[in-house]
Amino acid sequence: MTLIWLRPLWALALLPLALAGWRIWTRGGFGGWERVLAPAVLARLGQMGLARRDGGRLSRILPVLAAAGIAVALTGPARLTRAADGFLRGDPILLMLDLSPSVTGTPARIEDLRAAAAALLQGAEGRPVGVLVFAADAFVASAPTVDAASLESLVGVLDAQTMPLGGSRPDIALGAVRELFGAGAAIGGADLVMISDGGGAGTPAALAEARRMAEGGARLWTLALTAAPAAPEMPPADAAALARLAEAGGGGTAPAGAAPDLAARMAARQIGGLAASEHAPEVFRDLGRWLLLLALAPAALMFRRRPA
């Protein structure tokens, strides 16, 4: 069961409550009343059960425990309902695969690219997945489909002969994404994953296209192919450029070997965005009301009968 906190900032209230609880617990004595009340009054209060030395620390900390239970409830722990599937599986994933010569001409890089793409296909969790390949130009190899497993064979045959022209133009690839989804809100919520060695990723044109993606509601993620080239004339990988591109696109970056972790990050970001949307009441069941029972127990003890 996936849990998410709808109002996580309420957890900050636990910090001052913890400090208050610590001070009350370590204060000892009569909780400070001995400084303002005469000993005879304290003795009489003790006979009435209204004041106890040291042994009453638990009673004094009960309000703090009750407040802590309320704060935990207010964080809004929630679980997804069945209605969430329609929202979570409606946003597509588009794999943008770099088939420039610096990737296809380096055996380790092309193998890492295939493995990373396969991991993302396996982690799609029912979301439609499409594939776009690029070098000096870009082509849609497959429009988004819910049958992500069928794309594994396509990814497995990508090689140096796939693209007709050499070069590396991520900006053209991102422009092709806009053409694929068209104008309007169709791209909103999409996760774009560029698997590349970083060639051309740091150009102003590529960064500008990434920002347009983010403004349209999509998120651009990057997976860096960092294996050393087999031939000296091949350019080195530029993971830093991919990181800048992902930042401009509102996503994140990771090494190609961490594709499963990136899939988990995308899923978490998608759920977090849904929790902050107007659809949250439809797709999350707030469990905070049940956690109020944590506050009820110490609150009830505060009203217990005192000995006469």
N, C-alpha and C positions, 0 to 999 in steps of 0.2 A: 504494500500500500504506500503510494507516494504521498508524503506530507509536505505541505508548504505553509509558511507563516504569512498570513495576509497583512498583518500589522506588526512587523518585526521590531519597529522602533520602540514599542512598549517594553521590550526586554531591557532597555537602558534604565528603566525604573528599578530594576533589581539591584543596581549598583548602590544607590543611596540607601536602599532598604537593607542590603547586606551590611553596610557600614553602621547603620542605626542598630541593627541586631547585635553586631559585635560589641558596640559600646554598652548596650544594655546588659549583655551577658557578662561582660568583664567588669562592670561597675561594682557589683557586690553590695553589701550592706542593705539598706532599705531603698536603694535606687536613688539616693540623693535627698530623700525626705528628712534624714537625720540632721541635715544642715539647717533646716528651717522649723522643725518641730521639736518640742521639748521631749526629753526622754520619757516622762510620764505619759504623754500623749501617744508616743510610739508604742509604749508598753500596752496601753489600753487598746490601741488598734490591733496589736498583735493578739490580745485575748479575744477580740471580736473576729479574728481571721481575716482582717483587712490589710494586714502588713506582716510580712515575715522576712527575717534576715536571711539573705542568700538563698534560702529555699524557695523564695518567691520569684526567682529570676525567670522561670519558665512562664509564669503568669504574665510577667511584664513584657515578655517577647511575643505573646500571642497576637497582639495587633499587627506586629511586623510580619508574622507568618501569614496572617489573613490578607494583608496588603500584597504580599508576594504572590499568593495564590491568585488574587485578582489580576495582578500584572501579567502573570503567565497566561491567564485566560484571555486577556486583551490582546496578546500577540496574535491571536487568531489562527491557531493550528487548524489546518483544513486538509481534506482529502478530495481528490478528483471524483466527480460523479461520471456516470456513463455518458452524460451529455457532453463531456469534454472531448470525446473522441472526434466529434464532428468539427470541432475547432482546431484541435491539435493536428489532425490528419489532413486538414484542408490546405495547410501552408506547404508549398513545395520545397524541395531541396534541389539545387542545380550544381552538379559537379563541373568545374571548369578545369580541364586537363591541359597542361602545358606540353605540347609535342614539338617544341622548338628543337633544333639540332643539339643544343647543349644538354637537353634531357634525353632524347632518343639516342644520341651518340655516346651516352654514358650508361653502360649496362646497369650499374647499381641504381642510378636515378630512375630509369624507366621501370625497373622492378619495384622500387619503392613506391612509384606512382601507382602502379597496378595494385599493389597490396593495400595502399591507403584508400584507393577508390573502392576496392572490394570491402574493406572494413566499414566504410561509410554506407555502402549499399546494405550490408547486413545489419547496421544499426539504425536504419531508416524508420523502423517501428510503424509501418503502415503509411507513412507519408509518401506522396508521389515524388519520384526522383527523375531528373533529366540529366543528360550528359552533353556538354559542349566542349569541343576540342579547338585549340588555337595554336597558331605559330605566328606567321606574318599576317594571317587572316584567321577568321573564326567561323566554325560551322556547328550547327546543332546536330549532334549525332543521334540524339533521342529526345523527343519532347517528354515532359514529366509523365511518369506512369507509376501506378501503384504496385506493379509487378517488378519491384526493384531487382529481384533475383535474376530476371531475364536479361539484365544489363551486364551481368558479370562476364558473360561470354564476349560481349562487345568490348569491354575494358581489356579483356585478356589478349586480344589480338592487336591492340594499338602498338604501332612501331614507327620507325623512321619513314616508312612509305605511306603513312596515313595522310599526311598533309602535303599538298603539292608544292608549297613554298616554304623556305626557311625563314628565320627571324623569330622575334618574340614581341608580340604586341598585346599585352593585357588590356590596354585601353580599348582596342578594337573588340576584344572579347566581351568586355563589360558593355560596350555599345550594342553588341549583338544580343545581350541579355535584355536590354530595354526593348529592342525590336521584337524579341520573342514574347515578352509579356504584354507589350503594347502600352498605350497610354492609360491613365486612370489608376485605380487602386489595386490592379491585378497583381502587382509585384509586392504589395504590402504583406509582410510576414514571411516572405521567402528567405531561405538561408542559402547563400551562394558560397561555395567552397572552392577556392582556387588552389590546385595542387601544382606547385611550380618550383623552379630553382631560383626564382626572383628576377630573371632577366626582364628588363623593361618595366618592372613593378614600381620603380621609384620616379617615373617620369611625371611631370605636371599633368599631362593628359590622363594618365591612369588614375592619379589621385583625385582629379576632378570628377571622373566617372564614378569612382568609389563613393565620393560624397553625394553624388546624385542618387546612387542606390540607397544610401542611408536616408536621404531626405524623402525617398519614396516609401520608406518603411521596411526595406529589406536589410539584411545583415550580411556583410561580406567577411568570411573567414578565410584564413590561408594556412596551408600545410607546406612546410619548407622541405625541399629535397636538397640535402646538404652533402651528399656523397661527392668525393673528389672526382673530377673528370679524368677519363682514361687518357686523353690526348692533351698535350700542353696548349694547343690552340683553343681548346674549349674554355669559355669564361668560367670563373669560379661562381659558386652559389652566392646569392645575396639575400640571406635571411632577414637582414635588417630592412631591406626595401619591402619585403613581404609584410613585415610587422607594421611598417608605416601605412601600407595600403590597407591592411585590416583595420587599423585604428581609424583611418579616414572613412572606412565603410561601416563603422559601428560594431565590428565583431572582434575577433581575437585571432591569435596565431599559435602554432604549435609545430614541432617537428613532424615529418610525415609518419614516423613510427608511432606517434601518439594519436592516430586517427580515431581509435575507439574513445579516448578521453575527450576529444573534440566533439564527437557525436553526443556524449553525455552533457557537455557544456551547452551545446546547441539546444538540447531538449530542456535543460534547466532554464535557459534564457527564454525559451518559448513559453514555458509554464509561468515563469515570472511575469512576462509581458501580459499573459492572459489574466493573471491575478490582479494586475493593475488596470485592467480594462473594464469597460461597462458590463461585460458579460460575466464577471467574477461570481455574482450571486447565482447564476445559472449553472456554473460548472464546478463550484467548490462547495463542499458541505463544511460549514464552520463548526469545529468541535470545541470552541472556547467555552460555550455554555456549560458543557459537561465538566470542564476543568474548574469551574467555579466551586465544585465540590471540595477542591483543595482548600479553598478559602473558608468554606462552611465549617469544616472541622475545628480549626482554631477559634473561629468566631463563636461557635456554640460553647466552647469551653470558657470563653470570656463571660458568659451569662449563667454559668453554673451556680448553684446555691452555695452560699458560704456557711460555715458552721456558726451557730449562735454563740 
